[in-house]
Structure formats: structure tokens, C-alpha cells
Amino acid sequence: MAKAKAVYFCTECGNETIKWQGQCPVCGAWNTIVEAPSARSAAKHPSPSRKQSGGAVKLTDVDISDAEVRFFTGLKEFDRVLGGGAVIGSVVLVGGDPGIGKSTLLLQLCGNLATAKHGGKVLYVSGEESERQLKLRADRLGASGDAIYVLAESNLSEILTQYNALSPEVIIIDSIQTLYDDEIDNAPGSVTQVKDCAMKLTRLAKSEGVTVFIVGHVNKEGAIAGPKVLEHMVDCVLYFEGERTAGYRLLRAAKNRFGSANEIGVFEMTGNGLADVPNPSETLLSGRPQNAPGSCVTCLMEGSRPLLAEIQALASPTNSANPRRTFTGIDWNRAALLLAVLEKRGSLRLGTNDVFINAVGGITADEPAADLAVILALTSGYLDRPLGDDLIALGEVGLAGELRGNADMERRLTEAARLGFKRAVIPARGKGKLRPPEGVRLIEVNTVREAISAVLGNGGNS
């Protein structure tokens, strides 16, 4: 019998090589190359499609009458992120840190589907918990119903056997790293096992029209563990984020073949599980200190949703030769760029100060519209002078200190007006191009220096 050919995979990106190397040549990660015997040829891995044969057809002849048939999960924020509900026959990958609430979210989804008017059978497969543990957690969450079936199993063949016996409409796999195919010699969680199990589940979803939700563990960098090809196989990739000690969780779409990949959903962790937060702007601004220096509000567009976020900044004098720069929720390189612009164009001497910037509530303010808010929060914190609780700042900052406009300005201002903001600092535009909402006074400026002077007087020239 011929000896099985050995191949090597990178556990970070899934790149395949013919020999072991200390560093992956594709992603550059060290000590991530592992040996995995290629037990089966590529011919035994058919592509996940409803038709395994039949040849090509004309695009105009493809029947799309039943394309993207959706159903509601009972969690409004979850449905929003998915693009208006889950698509029948889709595969959704949900990743997040341990203990963040992924299993809780999906178990609540089971309860909602089981009690829905047109709900069908749901099969919850756990490779990490027993049926008794699942029952105790389901009782705590109030997830019950005769249509929910639980299975504590890691063997993919047994899972497929149970599917054939029950014919559920939804399958939940918790988690993909615990599954194994007994036809492959590798241990569960290896690159080969994850790829093979994901491929079979994807083929099942596409051929049978069953919706599959897969839980994926994350590595220390925050990406979903396993081969990168796993994210390419599935239809949607969702990340469940937030601090475990905090009360709020964010569900963010990184990939969505059936909707926007920029949507986020906000949940609150309660004693009875996760609850939708229909008004996240108001929630994220709750607890904001009144008339405090170093605080400025901006508006981010998360998909189709305007979201108000508070930017806090603190500049503290230091005798250290290397002042600290700590940025949370702000891209480090972007924040460093804004610091340089503020020193050069705003005449603030920040080189002898420790600088701390934080986007409150676990929000990632990676949109250029937040630039001006960061600038004003830093200036306010440096001068120890408040901007006022009724001020919002919007605009991208250039290296010359100029301000540039952003898309969806009217929707951002409307959201600010709804929450009681009276003043808005925005880049200057031609007259008649922007209609401010009632009760909001626009402060139109062209440069960083003008913005600082307009809201803080001449303090920026010190």
C-alpha cells in the first residue's frame, strides 16, 4: 500500500506547502505550519452546489423565483445584520471571544424559531456541552419547545445521520473546531478537519435547503481560528464583540452575500440572556459626563444605521522622553496622523504629553467622519475646556489641516437632532446643498484651526 503523501498547512491562513517552514510565506506568521496527511484526493471534494452534474446553463435560463427566501429569527438586531432575516439554505459563521455569548445568542435563536408561527425543527449540535448542560441553560434563557432537538456529538457522520432522521430546517453547530470526520486521521480542530467538515455542511445546506449556523473560535489576534478558506466557504461571517465585564455586545458583519457587510447589531446582556437594543445611539451616550473637557460626540454610519458615538481624549504632561500614546477604538496610525496635524496646524504642543483616546462603548470609530471629533476632543482635553453637551462634530481631516465632507450628512444630522444636539461643526459647503434639521445650528468651517476657534475661542493658538 502506498504511503500517504504528507502536506503542510498554515493554521492561520490555510496556505498549503510541500515542506515544513518556520514562517508561513503567505501570511508571515511564525510556527504555524503543521503536518497534515492528505488522505483523500481533491476529486472526493465536490463543489457545494445543488447540481453535481449537468454542465453549464445560460445565465438568462437560471431560475431565481425562490432565491433569497428569508425567515425571521425573532432577534431584530440579528435579522438586521443578516440583511433582513436569515436566508434559507445559507451558511452563517459566528465568531467571537470565549464567554462573549455566542452560544447564548444561538440558543435563544432556537427558542424563537421553535415558538414561531411557521417555525420548524431545529437541531442544536454541541461538541462542548452535554444535553444536560444545554437543558439547564435553555431553561434559564426561556428557550423551550418540542421542535428543539439537542445532540452532544462531534462525529460528523453521526450528525448527518441524525439530520436524515429528523429533517430539521435549521442546524446549529457549536463549534466547528470540535467536529471531526472519521474518514480523516487528523485530530479535531486541525486545518484538514475544519475544511472537510465545513465543506460537507456547506454542501448539505445548498443541496437540501437547510440553514446552518456555525460557531467558530477565534485566535489571539481576534480572527476566526482555522484556515482562512473557512470564511470563503460560508455565506455570512459575523463577529460577536464586546467586553465580557460590560453589559453590551456588538454583532458585526464581516461578510454577507445577501446584504450589507457594514451592518452592526447591538445587544444587552441581561440575567435572562441577550436583549435587542433598538436605540443604540441613546444607549451608548447614556452615562456621558456633563460639560466635561475632552469629550466630543460624532456620528458613524454602520451600514444603513447612523450611530452616535462619544470620543474621549486626555492629554497629560509628562517628563518621560517617550510620551505614551494609547488609543482604544481608534486606528493607531490614523490617531498618530491626527496628532501630527493638530500639532502642526492647530499649534498645540502635544510632544511633552501622554495622550489617551477612547471610543466609548466598545465602538470602533474607523470612519473618517470621526476625525474632527478626535481633534476637538484632544484640544478640549489639552486646554481643559469643555465643548458643551449639545455639540456634535463631523468631518474628515487632511494633512494640510483642511476639512472634507462625508456621505449621508443629512441622515447623521437628523439622528443628532433626534437626541437633542443643537450645534453641529461640519466642513463648509456651498449654500443650498444641505438642509439642516429643525433646531440644529450648523457651524461650517474650512480648517482645523477654524473649527477650534469656532468652538473654543482662540485657545488653539496658545
N, C-alpha and C positions, 0 to 999 in steps of 0.2 A: 504494500500500500504506500502510495507516495506521501511524503512528509508534507504537512500543511505549510503553506507559504506564510512567513511571518511578515507583517507590515507594522508600521508605527504611525500613531496618531498623536496630534496635539490635543490635549484635554481642554484647551482654551478656545481654539478656533476650528478644530476638526481637520486641520491640514494633514494629509497622508504623505509619508515619506518611506523610502525603501530601507533606510537605516536609522539607527538612533543618533540623535544630536542633542547637545546640551541646551541649545537655544532654537526655538521654532523659527524657521526662515521667513514665515509669513507674518505672524503677529509679534515676533520678537520676545515672547515670554520664555523664561528660563525654567528648566527642569519640569517641563510639561509634556515631554514626548514619552509615550508609553507603548509597549508592545501589545499588539492585538492580533491573534491569528485570524486570517481571512478564511473562515470555514466554508463560505459559500460564494459562488461567483455572482457577478452583477446580474446575470440573466435570471437569477432567482429573486430579484427585487424589482418586480414590475412597477411601473409608474402608477401613482394613485389616481386612477380615472375610472369613470363609470363604465367605459367601453375598453376592454382589454384588446380588442381587435376590431377590424372593420375599415381601417385606413382613414385617410383624410377626407373631410367633407367641406363643402363650400361654407364660408362664413355666413352667407345670407340664408343658408338652409338650416342653421343651428336653431333649435327650439329653445326659446328663453321664456316661455309662458309661465314656468314655475321657478324662475330664477329669483334668488334672494327672498324666499318666503321666510318671514320673521315671526318670532313669538316673543312675548314679554316675559322677563324673568321675575317680575314682582319687585325688583330693586331699581328704582327710577334712575339713580345715578349710574348704575351698572349698564342699564339699557342705553343711556346717553353716550357712554364711552364706546359701546359696541356699534353705535350709529343708528339707534332706534330699535334695539332688540337684537336677540341672537338669531343668526341665520341658520335655517335647517340644513344639516349636512356640513356645517363648518367645524373647524378645529381651533379652539381658543387656548392659548398658553398663558397661564397666570403665574408670574414670578414675584418673589419678594423675600425679605429677610425672615429668618426663623422667628416665629411668635408674633408676626405682624398682623395675622388674621386671615390668611388665605383660606385655610380650611373652614374657618368660621363663615367667611363670605359664601363659599360654595355649598356648605351645609344649609345655610339659610336659603340659598337659591333652590335647593332640593325641596325644602318645606313649602316655598312659594309655588313651585311648579306642581307639587302634589296636591295642593289645595286650589289650584287654578281651575276655572270653569271648564276649560278644554285641555287640562293637563293630562299627561300620560305617565307611563312608568319611568322612574329614574333609578339608575344603578350607580351607587356610590362605592367605588373601589378604593380601599385604603391598604397600602403596603406598610404603614407605620403604626396603625392603631387596630385594636381588636373590635369586634362587633359590640362588645360591652362598653368600651370607651366611647364609641360613636353614639350609642344609645344614650349614655349619660349626657354627652354634650348636646345632642339633639333635643333632649328634654329641657335642658337649660335654655336653649335658644327658641324653644317652642316650635321646632321643626318636626312635624309628625304627619302621618298619612299612610294609608295602605298601599299607595303607589310608590313608596320609597323602599328600595332594596339595598342592603349593605353587604359588602363582600370584603373580608380581610384576606387578601390574596396578592401575591407578587408574580405568580406564574402567568404569563400572557396567554398561554394555551388554555388554561382553566378559565381565565376571564372571558375569552372568546366563546368557550363552551357555555358559560352562564349567559352570555349575551344571546346566543342562539336559542337557549331555553326560555328566556324572559322576553326578548324583543323589546327592550326599552327604547324610548325616544331620545333620552339623554344619558350619556355616560360621563362620570366624573372620575378621573384618575388622580390619586393623591399618594405618591407623586411619581413622575416618570423615571426618576433616578432609582426607585426601588423595584421597578419591573425588570423581568428577565425572560428571555426566550430560551427554553431548554434545548433548542437545536444549536445554540451557540455556547461555547465553552467559557466565555468571559464572565466575570463577576457582574452583578447588578450595578448600574451606575457607570460602567465603562462606556467609552465612546461607541463601540460596536453595538452594545446592548441598547443604548439610548436611541441610536439611529434606527436600528431594526424595529424596536418596539414602536417608535413614533411613526415609522413608515407603515406598519401594519394597521395602526389605529387610524392614520390618515386615509388609507385605502378603504378601511371599513366605513368611515364617515362618508366618503364620496360615493361609494357603491351602494350603501344601504340607506343613506339619508339620515343617519343618526348624528346628533350634535354631540361633540366630545369636548369636554373641558379638562385640561391637563394642568396640574400643579408642577412647577419647576423650581428647584432650589437655586439659590444664587451663590456665586463665589465671593471672595473677599473684595473684589473690585465692584461688586454690585450687579454684575451681568449674570444672566441665567447660566448655570453650570452645565457643562457638556459641550458637544460640538456646536459651532455656530450654525451649521446646516439645520439644526433643530428649529431655529427661528424662521428659516426659509421654508420649511415644510408646512408649517401651520398657517392659518388664515389671519389670526389676530395674535398679537403679543401684548400683554398687559402687565404693567408693573404696579404692585401694591406697595406704597411707600408711606413713611411716617415714623416718628419716634414711638417706640413701644411704651414709653412713660407718658406720652402725650395722648390726648383724647381724640385726635383727628387723624384720619387716614386718607391718602390720595390714591386714586386708581388712575393710572396714566397709560394711554395707548401709545406704544412704540411702533406698532404696525397694525394696519387694518385694511384688508382688501375690500371691505364693504362699507367703509365710511372714513371719516377724517382721522388721521393719526395724531392730531393735536388736542383731542378732547381729554378732559380730566373729570373725574367724579370725586366728590367729597363725602366721606362717611364719618360718623362719630361713633366711637367705641363706647358702648354702654354695658350695663350689667346683663342685659338680655341680648347682646350681640351688636351688630352694626346697624346704624340707623342712617337713612339718607339725610343729607344737609342740603335742602333746596336753595338756600340763600348763602352761599359760601363767602361772598364779599362781606356781608354783615357779620358772619361768624369769625372771619379772620381778623376783622378790625375790632372785635369785642375785646375789652381789656386794654385798649390803647391808652397810654398815659395822656392826660390832658395838658395841652400847652407845654409840651416837653421839648427841649432842644434836641437836635439830632434825629428827628423823626419826620418823614415825608411819605405821603401816600401817592402811589401811581396806579395805573390800570393796565393789566396784561390781558391779552386775548388768548384764551386757551380754547382753540378750536373756534366754535361759534359763540363761546361764552365770555363776556367781559368780566374780569375778576380783579377786584381792588386788593392791593397788597401794600403793606406797610414796610418801608425801608428804614432801618435804624443804622446810625453811624456814630462812632465815638472816636475822637482824636485826643490822645492823652500825651502830654510832654514826657519825654524820656531822656535819660543820659546815656543810653546804650548807643554804641556805634552802629549797630544794625537794628533799627526800629522794627517792631513786629508788624506784620500785615496778615490779618486774619479775616477771611471772607467766607460767609455761610449763605448759601443760596444764590451767590453771585459768581459768575465765572472769574477765576483768578486773573487771567490775562486781561479781561475786559475791565475789571476793577483797577488793575495797575495802570491801564491806559487812562482811565478817568482821573486817577490821582495825578498823573503827569499833566493832563490838560488843566486840572484845577490849579496846580502849582504855577504852570506857565501862563495860562490865560486868565486865571482868576486871582493871581498874586497871593495865594495862600502858601505859607511856608510849612509844609507838612513833613519835610525831611527829618525833623527832630521830634516827630510824634509817632507813637504807636497808633495804628489805625485799625479799627474793627468795623466791619459792615455785616449786617444781618438782614435777610429777608424773613420776616416774622411768619410763623405758622408752618414752616417746612416747605414753603413755596420756592420754586426755582425761578428766579427772575432773570431768564436768559434772553429776554426780548429787548431790542434796542430802545423801545419806548420807555424803559426804566432808567435810562442813562441820566436824564435830567433830575429825576428824583434822587438818585445816588449823589449827584453833585450838590444839590441843595441840602440833603441830609448831612453830608460831610461838612459843608460850610456852616450850617446851623450848629452842628456839634462842636466844630472848631471855635466858633465865636461865642458858643453857649447862649445863643439867642433863638427862641422858638420861631417857627414859621407860621404858626396858627393852625388850629384844628380844622379849619374849613378850606384848606388849600390842597390841591392836587396838582402834580407836575407830570407832563407827558412830553417826550421828545428824545430823539437820538442826538448824541453829541459827537461832533467830528474833531479831528486832531487840531484844526485851526480854531477850535472853540465855537464853531458855528452850530446852530441847531437845525435839525431836519425833521420834517413831519413824519407821521406814521399812518398806516392804513386804519380804517374803521374809527376815525377820530370821533365822529358823531355818536357812535354806539358807546364808546368809552366815556364820553362826557355825559351821556344820558344816564349811564349807570352811576356815575359820580353824583349827579343831581338827585337821583333817587335816594341816595344815602345821605343827603344833606350838605354836600360840599358846595360852597358859594364862589370860590375863586379857582381858576384853572390857568396855570402857566403853560403855554404851548408855543411852538415855533410860529413866527409871524407868517401869515399867508396873505394872498390878495383879497381884497374886500369882496364880500358876497359869496365866497367859496365855502364858508362854514356857518351853519346856523346853530348858535349855542342854545341849549335847553333853557327853559324859563328858570330864572333865579341864579344862573351861573354867569359870573363876570369873567371874560377872557382877558388874560394878561399876555399879550403877544410880544415876544422878544426874538431877537436875531442871534444873540450870542450868549455864552455862559456868563460873561460879565454883566450884561444887561439883565439877565434873569436874577442874578444875585442882588444887583442894585434895586430891582423892582420889588423884591420881597423882603430884603434885609437892609435896605438903605445903602450906604456907602461902606458898609463893614467889610465887603470883599476886597477893598483896596488897601486894607491895612497890611 
